[in-house]
Amino acid sequence: MDTKGFDDLQKQLMDVAQNEAPQMIDDQVERMLTMVLADVKLLTPVDSGNLKRRWMISDIANGQGNVGTNVEYAEAVEKGFTHKPSGEFVQGAHMLEQSLEQADDRADNELSDFFDRLKSELDM
C-alpha cells in the first residue's frame, strides 16, 4: 500500500508544528492581546491619564501573554472602592472585565481565521 501522500502530509505537519506554528501562535496571541489592550484603554476612565497610559502587554512566549498594569490603584478603579472623605462607594469601571468579554466574543472568528492561515501554510 502506498502511503507517500500521507507520509508527505505528516512531514509537512511536523515541520509546521516545530518551525512555523509556535511563531504563528505567538503572533495570534499578540493580535488578540493587542485588541484587549485597545479596548481596555478605551474603557479606562481618565483622571490624570496615568492608568490609561500604563496598560501594557507582557512578553509573549509559548502561546501566553497578559494585559496588565503596575498602577497600584488599577484594581480599585476596576472593581470599585469606598471614597474615604465621603464614605460613598464608587462603582468600578470594569474596563478589563468588559475588554475580556469583548475578546471572548471575537474568539471564534479569530480562531477560525488562525486555522485558515495555518491551513494555507500547509497548502491544503
Contacts in CASP RR format, 6 or more apart in sequence:
PFRMAT RR
TARGET T0000
AUTHOR 0000-0000-0000
METHOD contacts of the structure
MODEL  1
MDTKGFDDLQKQLMDVAQNEAPQMIDDQVERMLTMVLADVKLLTPVDSGN
LKRRWMISDIANGQGNVGTNVEYAEAVEKGFTHKPSGEFVQGAHMLEQSL
EQADDRADNELSDFFDRLKSELDM
9 122 0 8 1.000
12 122 0 8 1.000
12 123 0 8 1.000
13 122 0 8 1.000
16 118 0 8 1.000
16 121 0 8 1.000
16 122 0 8 1.000
20 121 0 8 1.000
21 118 0 8 1.000
22 62 0 8 1.000
22 63 0 8 1.000
24 114 0 8 1.000
24 117 0 8 1.000
24 118 0 8 1.000
24 121 0 8 1.000
25 63 0 8 1.000
26 60 0 8 1.000
26 61 0 8 1.000
26 62 0 8 1.000
26 63 0 8 1.000
28 110 0 8 1.000
28 114 0 8 1.000
29 60 0 8 1.000
29 63 0 8 1.000
29 64 0 8 1.000
29 65 0 8 1.000
30 57 0 8 1.000
30 60 0 8 1.000
31 110 0 8 1.000
32 103 0 8 1.000
32 106 0 8 1.000
32 107 0 8 1.000
32 110 0 8 1.000
33 57 0 8 1.000
33 60 0 8 1.000
33 65 0 8 1.000
33 66 0 8 1.000
33 67 0 8 1.000
34 57 0 8 1.000
35 102 0 8 1.000
35 103 0 8 1.000
35 106 0 8 1.000
36 67 0 8 1.000
36 99 0 8 1.000
36 100 0 8 1.000
36 102 0 8 1.000
36 103 0 8 1.000
37 55 0 8 1.000
37 56 0 8 1.000
37 57 0 8 1.000
37 67 0 8 1.000
39 95 0 8 1.000
39 98 0 8 1.000
39 99 0 8 1.000
39 102 0 8 1.000
39 103 0 8 1.000
40 55 0 8 1.000
40 67 0 8 1.000
40 95 0 8 1.000
40 96 0 8 1.000
40 99 0 8 1.000
41 52 0 8 1.000
41 55 0 8 1.000
43 93 0 8 1.000
43 94 0 8 1.000
43 95 0 8 1.000
43 98 0 8 1.000
43 99 0 8 1.000
44 51 0 8 1.000
44 52 0 8 1.000
44 55 0 8 1.000
44 77 0 8 1.000
44 93 0 8 1.000
44 95 0 8 1.000
45 77 0 8 1.000
45 93 0 8 1.000
45 95 0 8 1.000
46 52 0 8 1.000
50 71 0 8 1.000
51 69 0 8 1.000
51 71 0 8 1.000
51 73 0 8 1.000
51 74 0 8 1.000
51 77 0 8 1.000
54 69 0 8 1.000
54 70 0 8 1.000
54 71 0 8 1.000
55 67 0 8 1.000
55 68 0 8 1.000
55 69 0 8 1.000
56 67 0 8 1.000
56 68 0 8 1.000
56 69 0 8 1.000
57 65 0 8 1.000
57 66 0 8 1.000
57 67 0 8 1.000
57 68 0 8 1.000
58 65 0 8 1.000
58 66 0 8 1.000
58 67 0 8 1.000
58 68 0 8 1.000
59 65 0 8 1.000
67 96 0 8 1.000
67 99 0 8 1.000
68 74 0 8 1.000
68 96 0 8 1.000
76 92 0 8 1.000
77 92 0 8 1.000
77 93 0 8 1.000
77 95 0 8 1.000
78 92 0 8 1.000
78 93 0 8 1.000
78 94 0 8 1.000
78 95 0 8 1.000
78 96 0 8 1.000
78 97 0 8 1.000
79 92 0 8 1.000
79 94 0 8 1.000
80 89 0 8 1.000
80 90 0 8 1.000
80 91 0 8 1.000
80 92 0 8 1.000
80 93 0 8 1.000
81 89 0 8 1.000
81 90 0 8 1.000
81 92 0 8 1.000
82 88 0 8 1.000
82 89 0 8 1.000
82 90 0 8 1.000
83 89 0 8 1.000
83 90 0 8 1.000
END
